[in-house]
Amino acid sequence: MIERYTDRDRAVSITVTHVLTIGITTILIAGLLTSAGTMLETETERSTEASLETIGEQMANEIGNVDRIAATSGDDVTITADHPRTVANSRYTVELGEDCEAPLLDGSTDCLILSASNTNVVVHVPIKTEENIDYGSSARGGTIEIVYDGSADEISIRSWSQ
């Protein structure tokens, strides 16, 4: 027996095709948006980490300069250095740490600990000084003072204020 399709059957088939097309398109777009959001978050964290590493290396160099000047002169030394206030649209803090344990650090090295507030990114940059360090001294991103206090015989960092 041969079945014949009526006009009414064809209309249902077109409707089902459109519904399926819209459903599949919606699923594909949702998947693309989700993966794009994840990729953006990952790239933001990478950018934050790279920026903090760069700032940390600059500060380690500046601390080394203060250390050399203090070792030769014995006087109080202050270096004021401008750094970005934010990295990847996030404020950050810098702290002097003792015996840091982090990737590539053995737990017996002093370091700068840089952490961004809007992400979970924390970067450790090793420092080596002849003078004592005021562990725990910290500063917010922006203009930072690196100070050697001859009477306390230690190097510290602080946020610069006018």
C-alpha positions in Angstrom: 0.0 0.0 0.0 1.4 3.4 -1.0 1.0 6.3 1.5 0.5 9.7 0.2 1.7 12.8 2.0 -0.8 15.5 2.2 -0.1 19.3 2.4 -0.8 19.1 6.1 2.1 16.6 6.6 4.6 18.8 4.8 3.7 21.8 6.9 4.5 19.8 10.1 7.8 18.7 8.6 8.9 22.3 7.9 7.9 23.4 11.4 9.9 20.6 12.9 12.9 21.4 10.8 12.8 25.1 11.9 12.5 24.2 15.5 15.4 21.8 15.3 17.5 24.4 13.4 16.8 27.0 16.1 17.5 24.5 18.9 20.8 23.4 17.4 21.9 27.0 16.7 21.1 28.0 20.3 23.1 25.2 21.7 26.1 26.0 19.4 26.0 29.7 20.4 25.7 28.9 24.1 28.8 26.6 23.8 30.8 29.3 22.0 29.9 31.9 24.6 30.9 29.6 27.4 34.2 28.7 25.9 34.9 32.3 25.0 34.3 33.4 28.6 36.6 30.6 29.9 39.3 31.6 27.4 39.0 35.3 28.4 39.4 34.4 32.1 42.4 32.3 31.4 44.1 35.0 29.3 43.3 37.6 32.0 45.1 35.5 34.6 48.1 34.9 32.3 48.3 38.7 31.6 48.1 39.5 35.3 50.8 36.9 36.1 53.1 38.3 33.4 52.6 41.9 34.5 53.2 41.0 38.2 56.4 39.2 37.2 57.6 42.2 35.3 56.9 44.6 38.1 58.5 42.2 40.6 61.7 41.9 38.6 61.9 45.7 38.4 61.3 46.0 42.2 63.9 43.3 42.9 66.4 45.4 40.8 65.5 48.6 42.7 65.9 46.8 46.1 69.3 45.6 44.9 70.2 49.2 44.1 69.2 50.3 47.6 71.1 47.5 49.1 74.3 48.4 47.2 74.0 52.1 48.1 73.4 51.3 51.7 76.3 48.8 51.9 78.7 51.4 50.6 77.5 54.5 52.3 75.9 53.2 55.5 73.4 56.2 55.4 69.7 56.1 55.0 68.6 55.5 51.4 65.2 56.0 49.8 64.3 55.2 46.2 60.9 56.2 44.9 59.8 54.2 41.9 56.7 54.5 39.8 54.9 51.3 38.9 51.4 50.7 37.4 48.5 51.1 39.9 46.7 48.2 38.4 47.4 45.1 36.3 44.7 43.6 34.1 42.2 46.0 35.7 43.0 44.7 39.2 44.8 46.4 42.2 47.8 44.6 43.6 50.0 44.5 46.6 53.7 43.8 47.1 55.1 42.3 50.3 58.6 41.4 51.4 58.6 37.7 52.3 61.0 35.5 54.2 62.0 31.9 53.2 59.5 31.8 50.4 58.3 28.4 49.1 57.1 28.7 45.5 57.8 27.2 42.2 61.6 27.5 41.6 62.2 28.7 45.1 63.7 26.3 47.7 62.2 27.8 50.9 65.3 29.5 52.0 65.2 32.5 49.7 63.7 35.9 50.5 61.3 37.2 47.9 58.7 39.7 46.8 55.2 38.4 47.0 52.9 40.2 44.5 49.2 39.4 44.6 46.3 40.8 42.5 43.0 41.5 44.3 40.5 40.5 41.6 42.2 37.2 40.7 43.8 34.4 42.5 47.2 35.2 40.9 50.2 35.3 43.3 53.8 35.8 42.0 57.0 35.2 44.0 60.1 37.0 42.8 63.4 36.1 44.6 65.6 38.9 46.1 69.0 38.8 47.5 70.4 41.5 49.8 73.3 42.1 52.1 71.2 44.2 54.5 68.4 43.0 56.7 64.8 42.9 55.3 61.7 44.2 57.1 59.7 41.1 56.4 56.0 41.8 56.1 56.4 45.4 55.0 54.0 45.9 52.1 52.8 48.5 49.5 50.0 48.9 47.1 50.6 49.2 43.4 51.6 52.7 42.1 54.4 54.8 43.5 56.4 52.7 45.9 59.3 53.8 48.2 62.1 51.4 48.9 63.8 52.5 52.1 67.0 51.5 53.9 66.8 52.8 57.5 70.4 52.9 58.9 69.3 53.0 62.5 67.2 49.9 62.2 69.6 48.4 59.6 66.9 47.1 57.4 65.3 47.6 54.0 61.5 48.0 53.8 58.9 49.0 51.2 55.9 51.3 51.6 53.3 53.0 49.5 54.4 56.5 48.6 52.3 59.3 50.1 52.7 63.0 49.7 
